Amino acid sequence: MEIGIIGTGNMARGIGTLALDAGHDVTFYGTKRENAQQLAGELSGSAKAAAVGDPLEGDVVVLAVWYPVTREVVERYGDALDEKVVVDISNPVNTETFERIVPDAGSGAEEVAAAAPGARVVKAFNTTFAGTVAAGEVSGQPLDVLLAADDEEAKQTVASVAEDGGLRAVDAGPLERARELEAAGYLHMVVQEGLGTGYGSALRIVA
């Protein structure tokens, strides 16, 4: 599968590592092309580099950027996102105060869907941390990747990416459930200082 990852930060690295190790083709899109080139060069597999604004490769596009940037990226690509599976991994957080933001649309993923009505939006990976995604496990247990989407085929596509990397995909329901996933993602972030895990913990459903 050809996967485009917009962003060159920790989550882009984590998801990119997961996808490349599973045998997928990955193109990183950086605000600076050299940042994408550096990241691609550090990872094994068929990693390529491009700049944000370049044509999108593949049918799956991961928005691995902070919430304030997500809307800008979506609006920049516009109709180019039509029919693509667009994965929103963000948690709406004020980057200055670290307080949670509740978007008018209900969730960041629903904002993406409203801004790109032709895209097949899936909420995923927002409850996981970069290092744990790259490792694929915490304390010997595979990570749960919680997914929400209205498009069942798109949801299954993203689930397959997670499962190809050895993670467990958990269907959380329609895109509206992104509201709860974003709240859970924020909670997971704010308990890190008390836990002292260095963002090395995981949320897991045990049954």
JOMONOR-V553803 format. One record per backbone hydrogen bond with DSSP energy under -1.0 kcal/mol. CO is the residue of the C=O (numbers start at 1). NH is the residue of the N-H. E is the energy in kcal/mol with one decimal. If there is no record, write none. Layout:
BEGIN
co = {CO CO}
nh = {NH NH}
e = {E E}
END
This chain:
BEGIN
co = {1 2 3 4 5 6 9 10 11 12 13 14 15 16 17 18 19 20 25 26 27 28 29 30 32 32 33 34 35 36 37 38 45 46 48 50 51 59 60 61 62 62 63 63 66 66 69 70 71 72 73 74 77 78 79 81 84 85 86 87 88 92 94 99 103 107 108 109 110 111 112 116 118 120 122 123 129 130 131 132 136 138 141 143 145 147 148 151 152 153 154 155 156 157 158 159 160 161 162 163 168 170 173 174 175 176 177 178 179 180 181 182 183 184 185 186 187 189 191 192}
nh = {25 60 27 62 29 64 13 14 15 16 17 18 19 20 21 22 24 23 3 48 5 50 7 52 35 36 37 38 39 40 41 42 47 26 28 30 54 85 4 87 6 64 65 89 69 70 73 74 75 76 77 78 80 81 82 84 120 61 122 63 124 101 98 94 106 111 112 113 114 115 116 119 83 86 88 148 133 134 135 136 143 141 138 168 170 172 123 155 156 157 158 159 160 161 162 163 164 165 167 166 145 147 149 177 178 179 181 182 183 184 185 186 187 188 189 190 191 192 195 196}
e = {-2.4 -1.2 -2.4 -3.2 -2.8 -1.4 -2.3 -2.6 -2.8 -2.3 -2.7 -2.0 -2.6 -2.8 -2.5 -1.2 -2.5 -1.7 -3.1 -2.5 -3.0 -2.3 -2.7 -2.5 -1.1 -1.4 -2.5 -2.3 -2.2 -2.7 -2.1 -1.1 -1.6 -1.3 -2.7 -2.2 -2.7 -3.1 -3.0 -3.1 -2.9 -1.4 -1.1 -1.1 -1.6 -1.2 -2.3 -2.4 -2.6 -1.9 -2.0 -2.4 -2.4 -1.9 -1.8 -2.0 -2.9 -3.2 -2.8 -3.1 -1.6 -2.9 -2.9 -3.0 -1.8 -1.5 -2.1 -2.2 -1.9 -2.2 -2.0 -2.2 -3.3 -1.5 -2.5 -1.8 -2.2 -2.2 -2.0 -2.5 -1.2 -1.9 -2.4 -3.3 -2.8 -3.4 -3.0 -2.3 -2.2 -1.9 -2.0 -2.4 -2.2 -1.4 -2.1 -2.8 -2.6 -1.0 -2.4 -1.8 -3.1 -2.6 -2.1 -2.1 -2.3 -1.6 -2.0 -2.6 -1.6 -2.4 -2.5 -2.1 -2.3 -2.4 -1.4 -2.4 -1.4 -1.3 -2.1 -2.6}
END
